[in-house]
Amino acid sequence: MNVGLLNNLIAGLFILPFVLASATAGQLADKIDKARLMRIIKVIEISVMLVAAVGWYTHSLWILILAVIGMGLHSALFGPVKHSYLPQHLEVSELVGGNGMVQMGTFVGILTGQLLGASLVSWGPIGVHIIIWSTVVVAVVGLLFTLFVPNTPAPEPELIINRNPFPEMVSNLKFAAGRSDVFVAMLANSWFWFFGAMLLAQFPVFARDVLHGEPEIFALLLTAFSLGIGAGSLMCERLSARTVQLGLVPLGAIGLSVFGVDLYFAGSQAMPASLSAADLMLGEHFRIFMDCLLIGMFGGLYVVPLFALIQTRAERSHLSRIIGGMNILNAIFMVSAALIAMLLLSAGLSVLDIFGFTAVLNLVLLVVLCLKQPEYARAFVSWLLGLLKKRPLVE
C-alpha cells in the first residue's frame, strides 16, 4: 500500500472509536467514581497490549491495526475522566496550570513512545521483543498509578446509561450547544486536532521524500513539535497570570498560521540529496526544525485556555458528557483531516501544499471565531495592552 495513504488510514482508524464510544464514555464518567473508572480503563489497556503482542509475534499488520483501534477505544474512554477529574480537585486559579501539565505530559508521552518505538523496531527481532513486553509493562504500571488516585465521587450516580450511543451523541452535542461560549470553545478545540492531524500524518513522507532525510529526521521533527506543545502548554499559566486568559487563543492561532506558512516555504527550498540530523539541527535547514517547534508551542498556547474555559463554564453535573461530546467533535475533525489529506494527495497535491493549505485555512477560521465570539478578540487586545504596559496580564 502507498505509505502516505496508509499513514492517514491508520490515523483515521485510531480516531474512529472516539465517534462511537465518546458519548457512552461521558455517561460513565458522570455516573461512576472517576478513580474506579480509571482502574477499569487501565485493565482494558493491558488487554489491548496483549492483543498487540499477538500482532507482533505473528507479524500481522491487521492484528496490530486492531490493537491501534483498541487503544483508540481506550483513549475515548479515558478522555472524559481525565479532563472532568481536574475541576473536582483544582481551584479555578490552578486549572490553566493543571491543564498545561496534562497536555505537556500527553505529548511528551506520545513523543517518547514514538521515538523508542521507531528506534527499537530497527533492532529487528530483539527490538520487537522489547516493544512487546515494554508496552505491557507500561500498561501495568499505569494501572498501579491509578491505585493512588483519590476517590472522586460521581456527580450523577443515578444516571441511567443510554446503551445506544447515537441518540446520546446527539443529546450531548445539543446540550453543549445550549451554551454558545462553551460550544464554540469545543469547536475551536476540535479544529486544533484537525490542524495537528493534517500536519503530523504528513511528517513521515515529508521527512523521507521532501527533505530526503535519514531515518532520524522524522524523529527530530516529531520531537520539535511535541516539545513545542509541552513548552507552550506550560507557558500558559505564566502568560495568563493564573486566569482563564482567552487572549492566548488568538495568539496561538496566529502563530500556527505564521509558522505553518513558513514551513511551506522552508520546505520548498532546494534540499541536499541526503539531509542529516546535523543539517537540520545546525545547518541552513534549522529553520524547518524551528518551524515545527514553534507550531507546537503556539498550539499549546491555543488549546490549553480552551480546555480551562470549558471546565469552568460548562454545567458541572454534565461536564464529562460535554467532554465526551467534544471528543466526538475531535474525532469527526480528525477523521475528516485524514480523508481530506488522502483526497488532496490523490488529487496530486504535495505534503507541502497540505501544510500551506491548512495554515491559511486556520487564519480564516480565526477570523470566524473572533466574529462569532468577540470576547476572544477583546481578550487578545487587552492581553497585548497589558503586556506592553508591563502590568499583570489579566483578561
C-alpha positions in Angstrom: 0.0 0.0 0.0 1.0 3.6 -0.6 2.8 4.8 2.6 1.2 8.2 2.6 -2.3 6.7 2.3 -1.6 4.0 4.9 -0.4 6.6 7.4 -3.7 8.5 7.0 -5.8 5.3 7.1 -4.3 4.1 10.4 -4.7 7.6 11.9 -8.4 7.6 10.8 -8.9 4.1 12.3 -7.4 5.1 15.6 -9.8 8.0 15.8 -12.9 6.1 14.8 -13.7 4.8 18.3 -13.9 8.3 19.6 -17.0 8.8 17.4 -18.6 5.6 18.5 -17.7 5.5 22.2 -17.3 9.0 23.5 -20.9 9.6 24.3 -21.0 6.4 26.4 -17.7 7.3 28.0 -19.1 10.7 29.1 -22.0 9.0 30.7 -19.8 6.5 32.6 -17.6 9.3 33.9 -20.6 11.2 35.2 -22.1 8.0 36.8 -19.0 6.2 38.3 -16.3 7.3 40.7 -13.5 8.5 38.5 -10.8 6.7 40.4 -12.6 3.4 40.0 -13.3 4.1 36.3 -9.6 4.9 35.7 -8.6 1.5 37.1 -11.1 -0.3 34.8 -9.8 1.5 31.8 -6.2 0.6 32.6 -7.2 -3.1 32.8 -8.6 -2.6 29.2 -5.3 -1.1 28.2 -3.4 -4.2 29.4 -5.7 -6.4 27.4 -5.2 -4.3 24.3 -1.4 -4.5 24.7 -1.7 -8.3 24.9 -3.5 -8.2 21.6 -0.7 -6.1 20.1 1.8 -8.7 21.4 0.0 -11.3 19.3 0.2 -9.0 16.3 3.9 -8.5 16.7 4.6 -12.2 17.3 2.6 -13.2 14.2 3.8 -10.3 12.1 0.2 -9.5 11.3 -0.4 -5.9 10.2 -4.2 -6.2 10.7 -3.9 -7.6 14.3 -1.7 -4.6 15.1 -4.2 -2.3 13.5 -6.9 -3.9 15.6 -4.7 -3.0 18.7 -4.5 0.5 17.4 -8.3 0.7 17.2 -8.4 -0.8 20.8 -6.1 2.0 22.0 -8.4 4.5 20.3 -11.3 3.0 22.3 -9.1 3.2 25.5 -8.4 6.9 24.8 -12.0 7.6 24.1 -13.0 6.2 27.5 -10.2 7.9 29.3 -10.5 11.4 27.9 -13.8 12.5 29.7 -12.5 11.0 33.0 -9.1 12.8 32.8 -10.5 16.3 31.9 -13.5 16.2 34.2 -11.3 15.0 37.1 -9.3 18.2 37.2 -12.0 20.7 38.2 -13.1 18.4 41.0 -9.6 18.7 42.6 -8.2 22.0 41.4 -9.2 25.6 42.2 -10.1 27.8 39.2 -6.7 29.6 39.5 -5.0 26.2 39.2 -6.9 24.9 36.2 -4.7 26.5 33.5 -1.6 25.1 35.1 -3.2 21.7 35.6 -4.4 21.5 32.0 -0.9 22.6 30.9 0.7 19.8 32.8 -1.8 17.3 31.4 -1.2 18.5 27.8 2.6 18.5 28.3 2.5 15.0 29.7 0.3 13.7 26.9 2.5 15.0 24.1 5.8 14.1 25.8 4.3 10.6 26.3 3.5 10.4 22.6 7.0 11.6 21.7 8.7 9.1 24.0 6.7 6.2 22.6 7.2 7.3 19.0 11.0 7.7 19.5 11.5 4.5 21.4 9.2 2.5 19.1 11.0 3.7 16.0 14.4 3.0 17.5 13.6 -0.4 18.8 11.8 -1.7 15.7 15.0 -1.0 13.8 16.8 -3.5 16.0 15.0 -6.4 14.4 13.6 -9.4 16.4 15.3 -8.3 19.7 13.7 -4.8 19.4 10.3 -6.3 18.7 10.5 -8.4 21.8 11.4 -5.4 23.9 8.5 -3.4 22.3 6.1 -6.3 23.1 6.9 -6.5 26.8 7.7 -2.9 27.5 4.2 -1.9 26.3 2.6 -4.5 28.5 4.7 -3.3 31.5 3.9 0.3 30.9 0.2 -0.6 30.9 0.6 -2.5 34.2 2.5 0.5 35.7 -0.4 2.8 34.6 -2.8 0.5 36.5 -0.6 0.7 39.6 -0.6 4.5 39.4 -4.4 4.6 39.4 -4.3 2.9 42.8 -3.0 6.3 44.2 -5.8 8.4 42.6 -8.0 9.8 45.3 -11.7 8.9 45.3 -13.6 11.3 43.1 -17.4 10.9 43.6 -19.5 10.9 40.5 -21.7 14.0 40.0 -24.7 11.9 38.7 -24.5 8.5 40.3 -28.2 7.8 39.5 -27.7 8.4 35.8 -29.2 5.8 33.5 -26.8 4.8 30.8 -28.2 5.0 27.3 -26.7 2.0 25.5 -27.4 3.4 22.1 -24.5 5.8 21.5 -26.1 7.7 18.6 -29.0 9.4 20.3 -26.8 10.1 23.3 -24.2 11.6 20.9 -26.9 14.0 19.6 -28.2 14.7 23.1 -24.7 15.6 24.4 -24.0 18.0 21.5 -27.4 19.6 21.8 -26.9 20.2 25.5 -23.4 21.7 24.9 -24.8 23.9 22.1 -27.2 25.4 24.7 -24.2 27.4 25.9 -22.7 29.1 22.8 -19.5 30.1 24.5 -18.8 26.5 25.6 -19.8 25.1 22.2 -17.7 27.5 20.2 -14.7 26.6 22.5 -15.4 22.9 21.8 -15.3 23.6 18.0 -12.2 25.7 18.4 -10.5 22.9 20.3 -11.5 20.3 17.7 -10.0 22.5 15.0 -6.7 22.2 16.8 -6.8 18.4 16.4 -7.7 18.8 12.7 -4.7 21.0 12.2 -2.4 18.7 14.1 -3.7 15.6 12.3 -3.3 17.2 8.9 0.4 18.1 9.7 1.6 15.1 11.7 0.2 12.5 9.3 2.4 14.0 6.6 5.6 14.1 8.6 6.9 10.7 7.6 6.6 11.4 3.9 7.8 15.0 4.4 10.9 13.7 6.1 11.6 11.0 3.5 10.5 12.4 0.2 10.8 16.2 0.6 13.7 16.5 3.0 15.5 13.4 1.6 16.2 12.7 5.3 17.9 9.9 7.1 15.6 7.9 9.4 16.2 10.2 12.4 14.8 13.2 10.6 11.2 12.2 11.2 12.1 11.6 14.9 13.6 15.1 15.1 10.5 16.8 13.5 8.2 14.9 15.9 10.5 15.8 18.8 10.3 19.5 17.9 6.5 19.5 17.6 5.9 17.6 20.8 8.4 19.6 22.9 6.8 22.7 21.5 3.4 21.6 22.6 4.8 20.8 26.1 6.6 24.2 26.4 3.6 26.1 25.1 1.2 24.3 27.5 3.4 25.1 30.5 3.9 28.7 29.4 0.1 29.3 29.5 0.0 29.6 33.3 2.7 32.2 33.4 1.3 34.2 30.4 -2.2 34.1 31.7 -1.3 35.2 35.3 -3.3 32.1 36.6 -6.5 33.2 35.0 -8.5 31.7 32.1 -6.9 34.0 29.6 -8.8 33.8 26.3 -6.4 36.2 24.7 -3.9 33.4 24.3 -6.2 31.6 21.9 -5.9 34.2 19.0 -2.2 34.5 19.8 -1.8 30.7 19.4 -3.8 30.6 16.2 -1.7 33.4 14.6 1.4 31.5 15.5 0.1 28.3 14.0 -0.6 30.1 10.7 2.6 32.1 10.5 4.9 29.2 11.1 2.7 26.8 9.1 3.1 29.0 6.1 6.9 29.4 6.8 7.2 25.6 7.0 5.7 25.5 3.4 8.3 28.0 2.1 11.2 26.5 4.1 10.4 23.0 2.7 10.2 24.4 -0.8 13.9 25.3 -0.8 16.4 23.2 -2.6 17.4 20.2 -0.4 20.6 18.1 -0.4 20.5 14.6 -1.7 20.5 13.3 1.8 19.6 15.6 4.8 21.3 14.6 8.0 20.3 15.4 11.6 23.2 17.8 11.8 21.9 19.7 8.7 18.5 20.0 10.3 19.8 21.0 13.8 22.8 23.1 13.0 22.8 23.8 9.3 20.9 26.0 6.9 17.7 24.0 7.3 17.5 24.7 11.0 14.5 26.9 10.1 12.4 23.8 9.4 13.2 22.4 12.9 12.2 25.8 14.5 9.0 26.0 12.5 7.9 22.6 13.8 8.9 23.6 17.4 7.0 26.9 17.2 3.9 25.3 15.6 3.8 23.0 18.6 4.4 25.8 21.1 1.7 28.1 19.7 -0.6 25.0 19.5 -0.1 24.6 23.3 -0.9 28.3 23.9 -4.0 27.9 21.7 -5.6 24.8 23.2 -5.0 25.0 27.0 -7.2 28.0 27.6 -10.0 26.4 25.6 -10.0 23.4 28.0 -10.0 25.7 31.0 -12.9 27.7 29.6 -15.0 24.5 29.1 -14.2 23.2 32.5 -15.2 26.4 34.3 -18.3 27.4 32.3 -19.9 24.0 31.5 -22.5 22.6 33.8 -20.6 20.6 36.4 -23.1 17.7 36.5 -22.8 17.3 32.7 -19.1 18.1 32.3 -17.9 14.5 31.5 -20.7 14.2 28.9 -19.8 17.6 27.4 -16.2 16.5 27.2 -17.4 13.2 25.6 -19.3 15.3 23.1 -16.1 17.4 22.4 -14.2 14.2 21.8 -16.8 13.2 19.3 -16.2 16.5 17.5 -12.4 16.0 17.8 -12.8 12.6 16.2 -15.0 13.9 13.4 -12.5 16.7 12.7 -9.5 14.3 12.8 -11.2 11.6 10.6 -12.1 14.5 8.2 -8.5 15.6 8.3 -7.3 12.1 7.3 -9.9 11.8 4.5 -9.2 15.3 3.2 -5.4 14.7 3.3 -5.9 11.4 1.3 -8.1 13.3 -1.3 -5.6 16.1 -1.6 -2.7 13.6 -2.1 -4.8 11.6 -4.6 -5.5 14.8 -6.5 -1.8 15.4 -6.9 -1.1 17.9 -4.1 2.2 17.6 -2.2 2.6 17.4 1.5 4.0 21.0 1.4 0.7 22.1 -0.3 -1.2 20.5 2.5 0.9 22.4 5.1 0.2 25.7 3.3 -3.5 24.9 2.8 -4.0 24.1 6.5 -2.1 27.2 7.7 -4.2 29.6 5.5 -7.5 27.9 6.4 -6.5 28.2 10.1 -6.2 32.0 9.7 -9.7 32.2 8.0 -11.2 30.2 10.9 -9.5 32.5 13.5 -11.4 35.5 11.9 -14.7 33.4 12.1 -14.0 32.6 15.7 -13.4 36.3 16.7 -16.6 37.3 14.8 -18.7 34.6 16.4 -17.3 35.2 19.9 -15.9 38.8 20.1 -14.6 38.1 23.7 -11.6 36.3 22.2 -10.6 39.4 20.2 -11.2 41.7 23.2 -9.2 39.5 25.5 -6.3 39.4 23.0 -6.2 43.2 22.7 -6.4 43.5 26.5 -3.6 41.0 26.9 -1.4 42.8 24.4 -2.0 46.1 26.1 -1.2 44.6 29.5 2.0 43.2 28.1 3.0 46.5 26.5 2.3 48.4 29.7 4.1 45.7 31.8 1.2 45.3 34.1 -0.4 42.0 35.2 -1.7 40.0 32.2 -5.4 39.7 33.1 -8.3 39.2 30.9 
